[in-house]
């Protein structure tokens, strides 16, 4: 037996997972991403909130992700930490790194990054 959910229902299910830390905006962005994935691949997805929580993480910004992922984020990405770096340039480099290695979902208020 299958049940089709709309975007809001998917986001609500994601938010019900007490072990996840999705913001409402993040849950909605992730729900839209999952729907788009289904449409583009023609493959139905089973909504497994535990697996989704393990496969994706939400961050307030690209730079927050980088500081969590790398021990020395700017240096790892080729920037000199002793110099002032342009935030847009740093974000662009982080975005490129994530897209080369995994999935990136950007939304107003943060980013969601797949595990890789």
Buried (B, 14 or more C-beta within 10 A) or exposed (E): EEEEBEBEEBBBBBBEBEEBEBBEBBBBBBBBBBBEEEEEEEEEEEBEBEEBBEBBBBBEBBBBBBBEBBEEBBEEBEBEEEEEEEEEEBBEBBBEBBEEEEBBBBBEEBBBBBEE
